[in-house]
Amino acid sequence: MSETSARLLRLLSLLQAQRDWTGTELAARLGVTTRTIRNDIGRLRGLGYPVDARPGVAGGYRLGTGGALPPLLLDDEEAVAVAVGLRTAANGSITGIEETSVRALAKLQQVLPARLRHQVSAFQSYALPMPSPGPRVDPDVLTVIASACRDHERLRFDYRAHAGAASRRSVEPYRLVNDRRRWYLVAWDLDRDAWRTFRVDRIEPRTPAGPRFTPRELPPDPEIAARVARGSGEATWRYRARVIVHAPASYVRGRLPIPVEVESLGEDRCAFEPGSDDPQMLALHLGLLDADFTVVDAPELVDALHALTERYQRAIDAGRPTSARSAHSSRHSA
């Protein structure tokens, strides 16, 4: 009896991990016959778990919605608490668990009863989160994408590029990657016949999802992470500049908030090419390097640095005693 119970729990776990299974696949995973699988499915249904079966060559088993939450058997209040916590974590409030939270949330929402979904949605609608840096992503969009990745279903969506241009894309989704509070989708773009990286906050999914696809050979995880890092670091900013910093390259790399290619020009000099949509923001970030630097061929950045210098000088002058302020003005007048 204990062996049967353990097998039922393993069967539940498999039904959660993948949307559709054939009886042959489940039997191979559990080391039993397809007849045993049919009997175990009947036992799960007897316990209240909604397992759907589809006949035919393309048929199989799928865990439906509306039952108790396997395998933890959470009550309603616990299920709502877990779903809200996962949604919050998925937004990046706790660094390091964003991707895990999305995967867990996708599993939970697959079996969450409708009445509990309404409670979770109500909480999200009326809870006021504190603002955080970076673009915000709708957790529902994340779970739609995560489910499509898990089930190998084509994804169709409207996409807004960095420059604002809109397009409609059809992709085979593979991985969600979180990098410094931004979410990225790594997918095979069917129209361009190539791997592409998309910012999730610029994705508006179109339903229903497309047909299932046979997964391609995916690049190793380190290569995927490097691809996302390159894409985010080489974004098409409105303003770019070449900056020569009078400090070692290793020092500058340690001061930069994102991975950027830094070219060493010697022991105490290096160069890199930062970018921003706002030259004033770029000027502020360069000040955080805490090192002398020279701007090459970027007049907008030079103007922003000049305006920032004047603003800081006015603040310094306003903070001086009246006598010191008059002496400072006299020196500049002379």
N, C-alpha and C positions, 0 to 999 in steps of 0.2 A: 504493500500500500504506500509506504514512504517513497519507493522508487517511482511509482506512478505520480505522486504529488510533485516530486522534484522535476519529473519530465514535463508536467503541466506548466510549472513555473518557467521552465526553459522554453516551452512552446509559446507562452505568452510573451516572453522577452523577444523572441524571433518575430512574432507578429507585430510587435511595436517597432522593431528596428527597421523593417522594410514593409512597404505598403502591401505588396502582393507576393504570394508564395504559391508554388504548385505543391501538390501533395508529395511528389517525388523529391523536391528540394527539401521540404521539411523532414521527410523520412531520412534522407541522407545526413542532414545536420544532426538529427537525434539518434541515428543508428537503429532505427526501427523500420517496420514495414509500413506501406501506405495504408493498410487496413488498420494498424494501430493508430496512425494519425487521424483517420476518420473517427475512430472510437474516442480519441482524446478531444477532438473538436466537439463531439457530442457531449463529453463531460464538461467542457468549458461552457457550452451553451446552457447545460443544466445548472451551472453555478451562476448564470446570469450574464456571462460575457457574450456580446453580440458579434459572432464570427460569421461573416458572409461567405458563401460558397458560390462559385460560378462554374457551370459545367462546360465541357468541350475541351478542345486542344489548348486554347489560350486561357482556360479557366484556372481556378485556384482558390486560395483562401485569403481573406482580408479582415482585419479587426475593425469592426464598426464603431460607431459613437453611441454614447448614451448609457453605458454600463458603469459599474464600479471601476475605480481607477487601479488597474493592475500595475505591478504586483504589490504596491504598498497599501492598498485598500484605504485610501484617505477618506475622511468624512468631508462634507460639503465645505465647512469653514476652513479646514486644512487645505483643501484643493484650491480655494480662492486665494488663501494666503501664499501658497507656493506659486501660483500663476502670477500674482501681482509682484512677488519678489523677483521672479525670473524676468518679467517685463522690465522692471526697474534696473536689474543688473545688465540686461541686454542693451540698455541705453548708455552703458559705460560708467555708471555711478561707482562701480567697484572694479578697479583695473585688474585685468588678467583673466576674468571669467566671462567676458562678453560672449565669446564664441560658444563656450560650453552652455551658457544660459540659453542661447538661441536653439541649440540642438535639443536641450531638455524641454524648452517651451514648445517646440514643434511636436515632440512626443506627447506632451500633456494635452495640448489642444486637440490632438487626434481623437482622444477618448473623453474629453471634457463634456459633460451633459450641457444641453442648451441653456438650462436655467442658471448654471454656474458661469457660462460664458457671458451672460447678461450682467451678472454681478461684477465680474472682472472688468467689463467694458464700462460699467457705471463708475467704478472706482477710478479708472483711467480718465474718464471724462471730467470728473469733478475734483480730482486731486491736482494741486498746483505744484509742479516740480520747480526747484530752484534752477535758474539758468546756468548752463555750463558751456564751456567753449566748444566750438565745433558744430557742424550741422546736426540736427536731430533727425532720427530715422524712426518711422512708424514701426513698432514691434510687429504689427500684423503683416507689413511688407516683408520683414525679415523672416517670419515664419512661413509665408508663402514661398519665398525663395528657398529656404532651408528644406521645405518639404519637396520642392521640385528637384533639388539636388539629391535628396535621399531616394526619391522614387524614379530618378532618371526620366523626368518628363521635360519636354521642351518648354521654354518660357518665352512668352511674348510680352513686350512692354514698350511704353513710350519713354524715350530717353531725352533728357535735356543736357547738351554738352556744356563744357566750361564756358564757351563764348555765348551760350544761350540758344544755339541752333537746336531745333527739335527733330527727332527722327523716331521711326518705329523699328524695333529690333526683334529678331527671332534667334534664340540661342539655345545651346545645350549647357545648362548650368552645372558646375562641378564643385566649387568651393566658395564659402563666405569667409572673408578675412577681415579682422578688426585691426586697425593701425592708428594709434593716437586718436581715439574717439571718432574715427571715420570707418565706415563699413564699405567693403569692396566685394564685388562679385567677379570671380574668375570663371569665364565661360568660353565655349567655342562659338564664335559668331558665324552663323550659317550663311549670311549674305556675303561676308568678307572672306569666308573660308580660312579663318585664322583664330588663334587665341586672343581674347580681348579682356581687359579689366574695366569694370563699370563702377562708378560711385553709386551706392545704393540709395542715397538721399536724392538722387536725380532720376530714380527709376519709378515708374508708375505701371505696375503690372496690369495686364489685360487678361480677363478670364473669359472662358475656361482655359486651363493650361493646355498646351499642345500634346501631341502623341508621345508615347514613350520612345526612348532611343537606346541603342546599344552603346554603352560607355566607350569612349576612346581611351587610349593609353594616356594617363594623366602624368604631367611632369612631377618630379619629386617635390615634397612639401617645401624644402629649402628654396628650390627654384621658383615655386609659386610665390613664396614670401618675398624673394628678391625681385620678382616681376612687379609685385604690388608696390614695393618700395621705390623702384625705378619710376613707375607710373606716377606715384604721388609726388616724387621729388622733381620730376621733369614736366610738371603740369604747365600748360600754356598760359603763363601769367601775362597780364597786360603790360607790366613793367619788369624789365630784367636789367641787371647790371653786372659788370665784372669788377670785383672788389679785391684789391691787394691788401692783405693784412700783415702788419709788421709783428708777426708772432709765428711760432712753429705750427705746421699743419696739424700735428696731433693735438695741440692746445685748442685750435679752432674747431676741430671735429668734436671735441668734448664739450664745447660751448653751444653748438648748434642743436636746436630742439628736434630736428629731423635729419635723417641721413642724406648728406649732400656730398658730391665729389669735390674734394679739396686737393688742389695741385700744389705740391711743395716746390718752392722757388729757392730753397736754401735752408739753413739751420733756423733762421729767424724771420723768414718771409714765406707767404703762401698766397694762393689766389683761389677764389670760388665765384660762382655766378648765381646769386640768390634772385628770387623773383617774388612779386606781389601784385595784387590788383590795385594797391594804394601805395604810392611812393613814400608817403608819410609813415605808414606802418613799417615799411622796409627800413626807413631811417631809424625808427625806434628800435627795431630788432638789431640793427648793426651796433647801436650803442651798448647793447647787452653783451657784446663780445668782450668788452673791457680791454680793448687793445687799439692802438692807432691803426688807421687804415686809409687807403687811397681809392677813390672812385674813378673808374675808367669809362669814359664815353657813356654817361648816363645823366644828361642835363636835368631830367625831372627829379632824380634822386638828389642831385646837388642842390637844386632849389628847395627841396624838402628839408635837407640838412641845414641849409641857411635859415629857413623859417624857424626850424626847431631851435637852432642856436640863439636866434634873437629872442624867442620866447623864454628860453632858459636864462638868458642874460637879464631880461626884464624881471624875472622872478628873483634873481640874485640881487639886483639893484634894489628891489622893493623890500628885501629882507635885511638890508644893511642899515645901520644907524644913520641919521640924517647927515652928520658930519662926514662920515665915511663915504656916503653917497655923493656929497658935494665935491669931495676930493677926487673921487673916481670920475665924475663928470668933467672936472677941470682938466684932468690928465688927458681924457679923450678929446676935449676941445682943443688943447694945446697941440 
